[in-house]
Amino acid sequence: MDRFEAMSLLIAVAEAGNLSAASRRLGRPLSTVHRHIGDLEAHLGSRLLHRSTRRTELTEAGATFVTASRRILEQLDEAERAARGEYAAPRGELVITAPVVFGRLHIAPVIADFLAAYPEIDVRLLLVDRLVDLMEEQVDIALRIDELADSSLIAVPVGRIRRVCCAGPGYLAARGRPTQPSALADHQCIAVGAPGAHHVWRFAEKDRGLGQPITPRLTVTTAEGAITAAERDAGITQVLSYQIAEAGRQARLETVLEDFEPPAWPVSLVYRSQSPMPRKTRVLIDFLKPRLRQRLSALGG
């Protein structure tokens, strides 16, 4: 029996909730997962799982063993990386994730410069508009926009971005500029989200949060689509400041309701705590940090 493999499978079962889900996640036959868990229980002389038709739960002994297994496998992974030289020289592969538009505009250009500076490091850039689990998806660094929930992740602040309302100059010339959020009821609004959803745009007045319900004339599933429609004078939309920076510089869009903007959102690089940290991870963080701060500062964040 390969105890390390059995420990990995047990952890996967604990995280997935049952053996079938763990089998699908790992791409391993269900019979293999059953056999390794059974062999491990026989080796330990203790039941590790309570099995039912719908869910599998850890026994008390199983929960204790999973905690110890995670620690052992992390130490083994560190030892292997140290032996490969990952802690001594910046080489290997890194995975970084970011929201789609921010990643395209600001992460990808910096990564291109990073690759030129560090020819022995390869990077996989995962651009998705969802919260990625760094541990589960084996991501080294994530760019997060918004306040961070308490977690074991380490966060490096790199700036702030604002939520802004904007419209094309032609639309504003024809319909006028709203002077307060409630005036949006008399304007064509372009919402970002699912069609048919209830849309509330966030504002602030005298340090107090304010939610303004809107009835969109147009609903688009992506911010880029909403921005394109606004540039064509289809109405007013609310997006993030970095998403319209270029359109603002070229006078294709103008911001409105600036006095009612809600508090800016923090932008952070986050990563898992590792001791020691692989040098490849450290050099990427050190490379990204000043360059992203410079870019966000230029955006007025």
C-alpha positions in Angstrom: 0.0 0.0 0.0 1.2 3.5 -0.9 0.4 5.3 2.3 1.1 8.8 0.8 -1.4 8.1 -2.0 -3.9 6.7 0.4 -3.6 9.8 2.6 -4.1 12.0 -0.5 -7.2 10.1 -1.4 -8.6 10.3 2.1 -8.1 14.1 2.1 -9.9 14.3 -1.3 -12.9 12.3 0.1 -13.1 14.6 3.1 -13.1 17.7 0.9 -15.5 16.3 -1.7 -18.0 14.8 0.8 -18.2 11.3 -0.7 -16.1 8.8 -2.5 -17.8 9.2 -5.9 -17.2 12.9 -5.9 -13.5 12.4 -4.9 -13.2 9.9 -7.7 -14.5 12.3 -10.3 -12.4 15.2 -9.0 -9.2 13.2 -9.1 -10.0 11.3 -12.3 -9.4 8.0 -10.5 -11.7 4.9 -10.7 -14.1 4.6 -7.8 -12.9 1.1 -7.1 -9.3 2.4 -6.6 -10.5 5.0 -4.1 -12.5 2.3 -2.2 -9.5 0.0 -2.2 -7.0 2.5 -0.9 -9.3 3.8 1.8 -10.1 0.2 2.9 -6.4 -0.7 2.9 -5.6 2.3 5.0 -8.3 1.5 7.5 -7.0 -2.1 7.7 -3.5 -0.9 8.2 -4.5 1.5 11.0 -7.0 -0.9 12.5 -9.5 1.9 12.7 -12.6 3.1 10.8 -11.9 6.5 9.2 -15.2 7.1 7.4 -18.9 6.8 8.2 -20.5 5.8 4.8 -24.1 6.3 3.8 -25.9 6.3 0.4 -25.8 10.1 0.1 -22.8 11.3 2.1 -19.5 10.1 3.6 -18.3 11.7 6.9 -15.1 11.4 8.8 -15.1 9.5 12.1 -13.3 11.2 15.0 -10.2 9.1 14.2 -10.6 10.0 10.5 -10.7 13.7 11.2 -7.6 13.5 13.3 -5.8 11.5 10.7 -6.8 13.9 7.9 -5.3 16.9 9.8 -2.1 15.0 10.4 -2.0 13.8 6.7 -2.3 17.3 5.4 0.6 18.4 7.5 2.8 15.4 6.5 2.0 15.9 2.8 2.8 19.6 2.9 6.1 18.8 4.5 6.8 16.2 1.9 6.0 18.7 -0.9 8.3 21.2 0.6 11.1 18.7 0.9 10.7 17.7 -2.8 10.7 21.3 -3.9 13.8 22.0 -1.9 15.5 19.0 -3.4 14.6 20.2 -6.9 16.2 23.6 -6.1 13.0 25.7 -6.2 13.9 27.5 -3.0 17.4 28.3 -4.2 16.8 29.6 -7.7 13.8 31.2 -9.4 12.8 28.5 -11.8 9.7 26.4 -12.4 6.0 27.1 -13.1 3.7 29.6 -11.4 -0.1 29.9 -11.6 -1.7 33.3 -11.1 -5.4 34.2 -11.3 -7.1 37.5 -11.8 -10.5 38.9 -13.0 -10.8 38.8 -16.8 -10.6 42.5 -17.7 -8.1 43.5 -15.0 -6.0 40.6 -15.9 -6.0 41.5 -19.6 -5.3 45.2 -19.0 -2.9 45.1 -16.2 -1.6 41.6 -15.3 -0.8 40.2 -18.7 1.5 43.2 -19.7 3.4 42.9 -16.4 3.7 39.1 -16.8 5.2 39.6 -20.3 7.9 41.7 -18.8 8.4 39.2 -15.9 9.0 36.4 -18.4 11.7 38.4 -20.2 13.4 39.0 -16.8 13.1 35.5 -15.6 13.6 33.0 -18.5 13.6 29.9 -16.3 10.1 30.6 -14.9 6.9 29.7 -16.8 3.5 31.2 -15.9 0.0 30.1 -16.3 -2.4 33.0 -16.2 -6.0 32.1 -15.2 -8.4 34.9 -16.0 -11.8 34.2 -14.6 -14.5 36.3 -12.9 -15.0 34.0 -10.0 -13.4 33.4 -6.6 -10.7 30.8 -7.1 -9.7 28.4 -4.2 -5.9 28.7 -4.2 -5.4 25.3 -2.5 -8.0 23.3 -4.5 -6.9 24.7 -7.9 -3.2 24.8 -7.1 -2.9 28.6 -7.7 0.2 30.4 -6.4 -1.0 34.0 -6.4 -4.4 35.6 -6.9 -5.4 39.2 -7.6 -8.4 40.0 -5.5 -10.7 43.1 -5.8 -12.9 43.8 -2.7 -12.5 43.5 1.0 -11.0 40.2 1.9 -12.6 37.7 4.2 -10.6 36.5 7.2 -8.5 33.5 6.0 -5.1 32.0 6.2 -4.1 33.7 3.0 -1.5 36.5 3.1 -2.5 39.8 1.4 -0.3 42.4 -0.2 -2.3 45.7 -0.9 -1.5 47.2 -4.3 -4.1 49.9 -4.6 -7.8 50.7 -4.7 -10.4 51.0 -7.5 -13.7 52.8 -7.6 -17.2 52.0 -8.8 -18.2 54.7 -11.3 -21.3 55.6 -13.3 -20.6 56.7 -16.8 -22.2 57.4 -20.2 -21.3 58.5 -23.7 -21.1 62.3 -24.3 -23.8 62.0 -26.9 -26.3 60.4 -24.5 -25.5 63.1 -21.8 -26.0 65.9 -24.3 -29.4 64.5 -25.3 -30.7 63.4 -21.9 -28.8 65.6 -19.4 -26.5 64.6 -16.5 -28.2 63.0 -13.4 -27.4 65.1 -10.3 -28.3 62.4 -7.7 -28.9 58.6 -7.7 -32.7 58.9 -7.6 -32.5 60.7 -11.0 -31.5 57.4 -12.6 -35.2 56.6 -12.7 -35.5 59.0 -15.5 -32.6 57.6 -17.5 -31.8 54.6 -19.6 -29.6 52.3 -17.5 -27.4 49.5 -18.7 -27.0 46.8 -16.0 -24.3 44.1 -15.7 -25.6 40.7 -14.6 -28.2 38.1 -15.3 -31.3 39.1 -17.3 -34.3 39.4 -15.1 -32.3 39.9 -11.9 -33.1 42.6 -9.4 -30.5 45.4 -9.9 -29.4 47.8 -7.2 -26.5 50.2 -7.8 -24.5 51.2 -4.8 -23.7 54.8 -3.8 -22.8 56.8 -0.7 -24.0 60.0 0.7 -22.5 61.7 3.8 -20.6 58.5 4.7 -23.8 56.5 4.5 -24.3 53.7 2.1 -27.1 54.1 -0.4 -28.7 51.5 -2.6 -30.6 52.8 -5.7 -32.8 50.2 -7.5 -32.7 50.6 -11.3 -34.9 49.2 -14.1 -32.4 48.6 -16.9 -33.2 49.3 -20.5 -30.4 46.9 -21.4 -28.8 44.0 -19.3 -25.5 42.6 -20.4 -23.7 39.7 -18.8 -20.2 41.3 -19.0 -18.9 44.7 -18.1 -17.1 45.0 -21.5 -20.5 44.6 -23.2 -22.1 47.2 -21.0 -19.2 49.6 -21.6 -19.5 49.2 -25.4 -23.2 49.9 -25.3 -22.6 53.0 -23.2 -20.0 54.2 -25.7 -22.7 53.9 -28.3 -24.9 56.3 -26.2 -27.3 53.5 -25.1 -27.4 54.8 -21.6 -25.7 55.0 -18.2 -23.8 52.0 -16.7 -22.0 51.4 -13.4 -18.7 49.6 -13.7 -15.2 49.7 -12.1 -12.9 52.6 -12.8 -10.1 50.6 -14.4 -12.5 49.2 -16.9 -13.2 52.6 -18.5 -9.8 54.3 -18.0 -9.0 54.2 -21.7 -12.5 55.2 -22.8 -12.3 58.1 -20.4 -8.9 59.3 -21.7 -10.3 59.2 -25.2 -13.5 61.0 -24.2 -15.7 58.1 -25.3 -17.2 58.0 -21.9 -17.8 60.6 -19.1 -18.4 59.8 -15.4 -21.4 61.1 -13.6 -22.6 61.2 -10.0 -19.0 61.5 -8.8 -20.1 63.0 -5.5 -22.1 59.8 -4.7 -19.4 57.2 -5.4 -19.3 54.5 -2.8 -16.0 53.8 -1.0 -13.2 52.4 -3.2 -12.5 48.7 -3.1 -9.0 47.5 -2.1 -6.9 45.5 -4.6 -4.6 42.9 -3.2 -2.2 40.1 -4.2 -3.0 37.1 -2.1 -1.0 33.9 -1.6 -0.8 30.9 0.7 1.6 31.0 3.6 4.6 28.8 2.9 7.8 28.4 5.0 10.1 28.6 3.3 8.5 30.3 0.3 9.8 29.2 -3.1 12.0 31.8 -4.7 9.9 31.8 -7.9 6.9 32.9 -5.9 8.8 35.6 -4.0 10.3 37.1 -7.2 6.9 37.3 -8.9 5.3 39.0 -5.9 8.2 41.5 -5.7 7.9 42.1 -9.5 4.1 42.6 -9.5 3.8 44.7 -6.4 5.4 48.0 -7.5 4.2 47.8 -11.1 0.6 47.2 -10.1 0.8 50.0 -7.5 2.0 52.3 -10.2 -0.7 51.3 -12.6 -3.5 51.7 -10.1 -2.1 55.0 -8.9 -2.2 56.3 -12.5 -5.9 55.3 -12.6 -6.6 57.5 -9.7 -7.4 54.6 -7.4 
